C-alpha cells in the first residue's frame, strides 16, 4: 500500500476515483454521501486535508463514474455519472472549487 487517506461516510462504498493531473487533485465518490477532493501528491503538506465535498443529494442514484474534461488553459470540469437517471453532472475543476458549473 502506498497511501491511505480521506474520509468515508460508511454508506455504500468508495467506487469511482479520478485524478486531475494538471491541478494535482484526486476525487473519489463516497457513494450515498458525496464526491470528496484531496491533493493527489502524498507528500503535499496538506495531503490529508479534504479540499472539497460535493454533496450528491441531487443525484437520483449512485455516482458510478468520475472523469476530468480538460478545457485548456487551466480550466476543466469534473464529470460524474448518475447511475439511475442516465445523466451526467458537471462541476468546475478549478482552483479549490467543487461548485456546480
C-alpha positions as CSV (number, residue, x, y, z in Angstrom):
1,X,0.0,0.0,0.0
2,X,1.3,3.4,-1.0
3,X,-1.2,5.7,0.8
4,X,-4.3,5.7,3.0
5,X,-6.2,8.9,3.2
6,X,-9.6,10.6,3.3
7,X,-12.9,10.3,4.9
8,X,-15.5,7.6,4.4
9,X,-19.1,8.0,5.5
10,X,-19.7,4.3,5.9
11,X,-22.6,4.4,3.5
12,X,-22.4,2.1,0.5
13,X,-18.8,2.1,-0.9
14,X,-15.9,4.1,-2.5
15,X,-16.2,3.2,-6.1
16,X,-15.3,5.9,-8.6
17,X,-11.9,7.6,-8.5
18,X,-10.2,10.1,-10.9
19,X,-7.2,12.4,-10.9
20,X,-6.9,15.9,-12.2
21,X,-3.2,15.7,-13.2
22,X,-3.0,19.4,-14.2
23,X,-4.0,20.6,-10.7
24,X,-2.8,17.6,-8.7
25,X,-6.1,16.7,-7.2
26,X,-7.8,13.3,-6.6
27,X,-11.6,12.9,-6.5
28,X,-13.4,9.9,-5.2
29,X,-17.1,9.0,-4.8
30,X,-18.2,8.2,-1.3
31,X,-21.4,6.7,-2.6
32,X,-24.6,7.8,-0.9
33,X,-22.8,10.9,0.6
34,X,-20.7,13.0,-1.8
35,X,-17.6,13.4,-4.0
36,X,-14.5,14.1,-2.0
37,X,-11.4,16.1,-3.2
38,X,-7.9,15.8,-1.9
39,X,-4.3,16.6,-3.0
40,X,-3.1,13.6,-5.1
41,X,0.5,14.0,-4.0
42,X,1.0,12.1,-0.8
43,X,4.0,14.4,0.1
44,X,1.9,17.6,-0.1
45,X,1.9,19.3,3.3
46,X,-2.0,19.3,3.3
47,X,-2.3,15.8,1.7
48,X,-4.8,14.6,4.4
49,X,-6.9,17.9,4.3
50,X,-10.2,17.5,2.4
51,X,-10.3,20.3,-0.1
52,X,-13.9,20.0,-1.1
53,X,-17.0,17.9,-0.6
54,X,-19.6,17.9,-3.4
55,X,-22.9,16.7,-2.0
56,X,-24.7,14.1,-4.1
57,X,-28.2,14.6,-2.7
58,X,-29.4,15.9,-6.1
59,X,-28.3,12.6,-7.8
60,X,-31.0,10.0,-8.3
61,X,-28.6,7.1,-7.8
62,X,-25.0,6.3,-7.1
63,X,-22.1,8.2,-8.6
64,X,-21.0,5.4,-10.8
65,X,-18.1,7.0,-12.7
66,X,-15.9,10.1,-12.5
67,X,-13.8,11.7,-15.1
68,X,-12.0,15.0,-15.9
69,X,-12.7,17.1,-19.0
70,X,-9.7,19.3,-19.8
71,X,-11.0,22.6,-21.4
72,X,-7.5,24.0,-21.7
73,X,-5.7,26.9,-20.0
74,X,-6.2,25.5,-16.5
75,X,-9.9,25.2,-16.9
76,X,-11.9,22.0,-16.9
77,X,-14.8,20.0,-15.4
78,X,-15.3,17.1,-13.1
79,X,-17.9,14.8,-14.7
80,X,-19.9,12.4,-12.6
81,X,-22.3,9.8,-13.9
82,X,-25.7,9.5,-12.2
83,X,-26.3,5.7,-12.4
84,X,-30.1,5.6,-12.0
85,X,-31.0,8.6,-14.3
86,X,-28.6,8.1,-17.2
87,X,-27.4,11.7,-16.7
88,X,-24.0,13.3,-16.2
89,X,-23.3,16.1,-13.7
90,X,-20.5,18.6,-14.5
91,X,-18.6,20.5,-11.8
92,X,-15.9,23.1,-12.2
93,X,-12.5,21.6,-11.7
94,X,-10.9,24.9,-11.0
95,X,-8.8,26.1,-8.0
96,X,-10.4,24.5,-4.9
97,X,-13.9,24.9,-6.2
98,X,-16.1,21.9,-6.4
99,X,-19.1,24.1,-7.1
100,X,-21.7,23.1,-9.8
101,X,-20.8,24.6,-13.2
